Amino acid sequence: MSQTEQTIASIRNLNKSFADNKVLTDINLELNQSEVLSILGPNGAGKTTLINTLLGRLSMDSGEVSLFGYQPGSLAVKRQTGAMLQVSSLPDMSTVKEHIELFQSYYADPMSYDQVMAFSGLKEIENQYSKTLSGGQKQRLLFALAICGSPKLLFLDEPTVGMDISARKSLWKAIETLKEKGTSILLTTHYLEEADQLSDRVVMLSKGKIVREGTPSEIKSQINTKRIRFRSDADIALLAGLKTAERTSQVNGNNDYFEIETSNAELTIKEIFEQQIPMTDLTIVGAALEDAFEIINNQQSTESASE
């Protein structure tokens, strides 16, 4: 096994319930060194419960979980992990610098202060009190605290919520650099562009069960839907009437710019030509991760309703 294929975390037949509500069912999963694994799913899918179980904050009902060969929550694991969780609070009257220096003191071999600053982009506001920070700045501070120990395994639960586009992309770059340096990252996010950009693998959870697993490309390839976009002065009713069109819409409310979703782009294009519908600026693109996410969730909802 090569260094990049070394298993960091292993989950076998993990089950977790709260009262009569089964939140995680037979979860089997591995996380490898230098890998970004994204856990995706709608609210209530079990993402945060899974992270809290791996962190040892919640006990499992049954199954086996191993991180670096140790049990979740053990001191040996804590020394090698960092976590940025959705629900976190900070003392108001400490500065950014004081927070970071305090967290550095918890570790025998912490990441250098300058490196933490570089990753988090907080240098210009290091002397501000945390109570004065914006939502996005607080997220960056929480990220900084999560990496203070130079973690080999980093848990990021919705890390870019509240960040503007510039800050989000800066954090993406930090995540990619940490991965290149050997850190394994387990990420949850509602930004599907984020998962598509960062993930080596994606796991899709629905009602506590893994319903898809693979690279972003592999998951997208399971969805046959393609989008045909073009400009035309045709009536939308004519386009919607195409036999192979599954959904037809105007793009951004533009009266002459249309998008057709179809599972057979070749036949749809042929039908457009046969009906001599005028068009320019033609593009055909495959399904995005967002499309796959929506379609798979709809499939799961339909299957659950029919049970």
C-alpha positions as CSV (number, residue, x, y, z in Angstrom):
1,M,0.0,0.0,0.0
2,S,1.4,3.4,-1.0
3,Q,1.6,6.3,1.3
4,T,-1.3,8.0,-0.4
5,E,-3.4,4.9,-0.2
6,Q,-2.9,4.4,3.6
7,T,-6.2,4.0,5.4
8,I,-6.6,6.7,8.1
9,A,-10.1,5.9,9.2
10,S,-12.2,2.8,8.9
11,I,-15.9,2.5,9.6
12,R,-17.6,-0.9,9.6
13,N,-21.4,-1.5,10.0
14,L,-21.9,1.6,12.0
15,N,-25.5,2.1,13.4
16,K,-26.8,5.0,15.5
17,S,-30.3,5.7,16.7
18,F,-31.9,8.4,18.9
19,A,-34.8,6.8,20.7
20,D,-36.8,5.1,17.9
21,N,-35.2,7.2,15.1
22,K,-32.5,5.4,13.2
23,V,-30.0,8.1,12.1
24,L,-27.2,6.0,10.7
25,T,-27.7,2.5,9.2
26,D,-24.9,0.0,8.3
27,I,-22.4,2.7,7.3
28,N,-19.2,1.2,5.8
29,L,-16.5,3.7,4.8
30,E,-12.8,4.3,4.6
31,L,-10.8,7.5,4.5
32,N,-7.3,7.4,3.0
33,Q,-4.3,9.6,3.6
34,S,-4.1,12.8,1.5
35,E,-7.7,12.5,0.5
36,V,-10.7,14.8,0.6
37,L,-13.9,12.8,1.2
38,S,-17.1,14.8,1.0
39,I,-20.3,13.6,2.8
40,L,-23.3,15.0,1.0
41,G,-27.0,14.8,1.8
42,P,-30.1,16.8,2.7
43,N,-30.7,18.1,6.2
44,G,-31.4,15.1,8.5
45,A,-29.4,12.7,6.3
46,G,-27.0,11.9,9.2
47,K,-23.9,13.9,8.2
48,T,-23.3,15.7,11.5
49,T,-24.2,12.6,13.5
50,L,-21.5,10.7,11.5
51,I,-18.9,13.3,12.2
52,N,-19.7,13.5,15.9
53,T,-19.5,9.7,16.2
54,L,-16.1,9.7,14.5
55,L,-15.0,12.4,16.9
56,G,-16.1,10.3,19.9
57,R,-18.7,13.0,20.9
58,L,-21.5,10.4,20.3
59,S,-21.4,6.7,21.1
60,M,-22.4,4.2,18.4
61,D,-25.1,1.6,18.9
62,S,-23.1,-1.1,17.0
63,G,-20.3,-1.3,14.5
64,E,-16.6,-0.7,14.5
65,V,-14.7,2.6,14.0
66,S,-11.0,3.0,13.9
67,L,-8.9,6.2,13.4
68,F,-5.2,5.7,13.1
69,G,-5.8,2.3,14.7
70,Y,-7.4,3.8,17.8
71,Q,-10.9,4.3,19.1
72,P,-12.8,7.6,18.5
73,G,-12.2,10.2,21.2
74,S,-9.0,8.7,22.5
75,L,-6.1,10.9,23.3
76,A,-4.0,9.4,20.5
77,V,-6.7,10.4,18.0
78,K,-7.2,13.9,19.5
79,R,-3.5,14.6,19.1
80,Q,-3.7,14.0,15.3
81,T,-7.1,15.5,14.5
82,G,-8.7,18.9,14.1
83,A,-12.4,19.7,13.8
84,M,-14.4,22.7,12.7
85,L,-18.1,22.1,13.6
86,Q,-21.3,23.8,12.8
87,V,-22.1,24.8,16.3
88,S,-19.1,26.6,18.0
89,S,-18.8,29.6,20.2
90,L,-15.8,31.7,21.2
91,P,-15.1,34.0,24.1
92,D,-16.0,37.6,23.0
93,M,-13.1,39.4,24.8
94,S,-10.2,37.5,23.3
95,T,-8.5,38.6,20.1
96,V,-7.9,36.5,17.0
97,K,-4.2,36.1,17.9
98,E,-5.0,35.2,21.6
99,H,-7.4,32.5,20.4
100,I,-4.9,30.9,18.1
101,E,-2.0,31.1,20.5
102,L,-4.2,29.4,23.2
103,F,-5.0,26.6,20.8
104,Q,-1.4,26.2,19.8
105,S,-0.5,25.7,23.4
106,Y,-2.7,22.5,23.5
107,Y,-0.3,20.7,21.1
108,A,3.3,19.4,21.6
109,D,4.2,20.3,18.0
110,P,1.7,22.9,16.7
111,M,1.6,24.5,13.3
112,S,3.5,27.8,13.3
113,Y,1.5,30.9,13.9
114,D,2.6,32.4,10.5
115,Q,1.4,29.2,8.8
116,V,-1.9,29.3,10.5
117,M,-2.3,33.0,9.5
118,A,-1.4,32.1,5.9
119,F,-4.0,29.3,5.7
120,S,-6.8,31.3,7.3
121,G,-6.1,34.8,5.9
122,L,-6.5,36.4,9.3
123,K,-3.3,38.4,9.6
124,E,-4.9,41.8,9.0
125,I,-7.4,41.3,11.8
126,E,-5.3,39.4,14.3
127,N,-5.8,42.0,17.0
128,Q,-9.6,42.3,16.6
129,Y,-11.8,40.8,19.4
130,S,-13.8,37.9,18.3
131,K,-17.1,39.7,19.2
132,T,-16.4,42.2,16.4
133,L,-15.9,39.6,13.6
134,S,-18.3,39.1,10.8
135,G,-19.9,35.6,10.2
136,G,-17.4,34.8,7.5
137,Q,-14.4,36.0,9.6
138,K,-15.6,33.8,12.5
139,Q,-15.7,30.8,10.2
140,R,-12.1,31.6,9.1
141,L,-11.1,31.8,12.8
142,L,-12.7,28.4,13.5
143,F,-10.8,27.0,10.6
144,A,-7.6,28.4,12.0
145,L,-8.2,26.8,15.4
146,A,-9.0,23.5,13.7
147,I,-5.6,23.4,12.0
148,C,-3.5,24.7,15.0
149,G,-2.2,21.2,15.8
150,S,-1.1,20.4,12.2
151,P,-3.7,17.6,12.0
152,K,-3.3,14.5,10.0
153,L,-7.1,14.2,9.9
154,L,-9.3,17.3,9.6
155,F,-13.1,17.4,10.0
156,L,-14.8,20.3,8.3
157,D,-18.6,20.5,8.9
158,E,-20.0,23.1,6.6
159,P,-16.8,25.2,6.8
160,T,-17.7,28.0,4.3
161,V,-21.2,29.0,5.5
162,G,-21.4,32.7,5.7
163,M,-18.2,33.4,3.7
164,D,-18.2,35.5,0.6
165,I,-16.9,34.1,-2.7
166,S,-13.4,35.4,-2.3
167,A,-13.0,34.0,1.3
168,R,-14.6,30.6,0.2
169,K,-12.1,30.2,-2.7
170,S,-9.2,31.2,-0.4
171,L,-10.3,28.4,2.0
172,W,-10.5,26.0,-0.9
173,K,-6.9,26.7,-1.7
174,A,-5.9,26.1,1.9
175,I,-7.7,22.8,1.9
176,E,-6.0,21.7,-1.3
177,T,-2.6,22.7,0.2
178,L,-3.2,20.8,3.4
179,K,-4.2,17.7,1.3
180,E,-0.9,18.1,-0.7
181,K,1.0,18.1,2.6
182,G,-0.6,14.8,3.6
183,T,-3.7,15.8,5.6
184,S,-6.8,13.7,5.2
185,I,-10.0,15.8,5.2
186,L,-13.6,14.8,5.8
187,L,-15.9,17.5,4.5
188,T,-19.6,18.2,4.7
189,T,-21.1,21.0,2.6
190,H,-24.3,22.2,1.0
191,Y,-22.3,23.9,-1.7
192,L,-22.1,21.3,-4.4
193,E,-19.6,23.3,-6.4
194,E,-17.4,23.1,-3.4
195,A,-17.6,19.3,-3.2
196,D,-17.0,19.0,-7.0
197,Q,-14.0,21.2,-6.7
198,L,-12.3,19.7,-3.7
199,S,-13.4,16.0,-3.4
200,D,-11.4,13.0,-4.3
201,R,-14.5,11.0,-3.4
202,V,-18.1,11.8,-2.6
203,V,-20.4,9.8,-0.4
204,M,-24.1,10.6,-0.6
205,L,-26.2,10.0,2.5
206,S,-30.0,9.8,2.4
207,K,-32.0,9.0,5.6
208,G,-28.9,7.6,7.3
209,K,-27.8,5.2,4.5
210,I,-25.1,5.5,1.9
211,V,-26.9,5.6,-1.5
212,R,-23.9,6.5,-3.8
213,E,-20.2,6.6,-3.5
214,G,-17.5,7.5,-6.0
215,T,-15.5,10.3,-7.5
216,P,-17.5,13.4,-8.5
217,S,-17.0,12.3,-12.1
218,E,-18.2,8.7,-11.4
219,I,-21.4,10.0,-9.7
220,K,-22.1,12.5,-12.4
221,S,-21.6,9.8,-15.1
222,Q,-24.5,7.8,-13.4
223,I,-26.9,10.6,-14.5
224,N,-27.7,10.5,-18.2
225,T,-29.2,14.0,-18.2
226,K,-27.6,16.6,-20.5
227,R,-28.4,20.3,-20.9
228,I,-28.7,21.9,-24.3
229,R,-28.4,25.7,-24.2
230,F,-28.9,28.0,-27.2
231,R,-30.4,31.2,-28.4
232,S,-33.6,31.2,-30.5
233,D,-36.5,33.3,-31.4
234,A,-38.8,30.3,-31.3
235,D,-41.8,30.1,-29.0
236,I,-41.0,28.2,-25.7
237,A,-44.2,26.2,-26.2
238,L,-42.7,24.8,-29.4
239,L,-39.5,23.8,-27.6
240,A,-41.4,22.3,-24.7
241,G,-43.3,20.2,-27.2
242,L,-40.3,18.4,-28.4
243,K,-40.8,14.7,-27.8
244,T,-37.3,14.1,-26.2
245,A,-37.3,17.3,-24.1
246,E,-37.7,16.4,-20.4
247,R,-37.7,20.1,-19.2
248,T,-37.5,23.3,-21.1
249,S,-36.9,26.7,-19.5
250,Q,-35.7,30.2,-20.2
251,V,-32.2,31.0,-18.9
252,N,-32.2,33.8,-16.3
253,G,-35.5,35.0,-17.6
254,N,-34.0,35.8,-21.0
255,N,-36.7,35.5,-23.6
256,D,-34.4,34.2,-26.4
257,Y,-32.0,32.0,-24.4
258,F,-33.3,28.5,-23.6
259,E,-32.2,25.4,-21.8
260,I,-33.5,21.9,-22.5
261,E,-32.8,18.9,-20.2
262,T,-32.8,15.6,-22.0
263,S,-31.5,12.1,-21.5
264,N,-30.8,11.7,-25.2
265,A,-29.1,14.9,-26.5
266,E,-28.5,13.4,-30.0
267,L,-32.1,12.7,-30.6
268,T,-33.2,16.1,-29.2
269,I,-30.7,18.0,-31.5
270,K,-32.0,15.9,-34.4
271,E,-35.6,16.8,-33.5
272,I,-34.7,20.5,-33.4
273,F,-33.1,20.3,-36.8
274,E,-36.0,18.4,-38.3
275,Q,-38.4,21.0,-37.1
276,Q,-36.1,23.7,-38.5
277,I,-36.0,25.6,-35.2
278,P,-33.5,28.4,-35.6
279,M,-30.7,28.5,-33.0
280,T,-27.3,30.0,-32.3
281,D,-24.7,29.9,-29.5
282,L,-25.3,26.1,-29.0
283,T,-23.7,24.3,-26.0
284,I,-24.3,20.8,-24.6
285,V,-23.0,20.0,-21.1
286,G,-23.3,16.9,-19.0
287,A,-24.8,16.7,-15.6
288,A,-23.2,18.7,-12.8
289,L,-22.8,17.3,-9.3
290,E,-25.8,19.4,-8.3
291,D,-28.0,17.7,-10.9
292,A,-26.8,14.3,-9.7
293,F,-27.5,15.2,-6.1
294,E,-31.1,16.4,-6.9
295,I,-31.9,13.4,-9.1
296,I,-30.5,10.8,-6.7
297,N,-32.4,12.4,-3.7
298,N,-35.6,12.4,-5.7
299,Q,-35.1,8.8,-6.5
300,Q,-34.6,8.0,-2.9
301,S,-37.7,9.9,-1.9
302,T,-39.7,8.0,-4.4
303,E,-38.4,4.7,-3.3
304,S,-39.1,5.5,0.3
305,A,-42.6,6.6,-0.4
306,S,-43.3,3.3,-2.3
307,E,-42.1,1.1,0.6
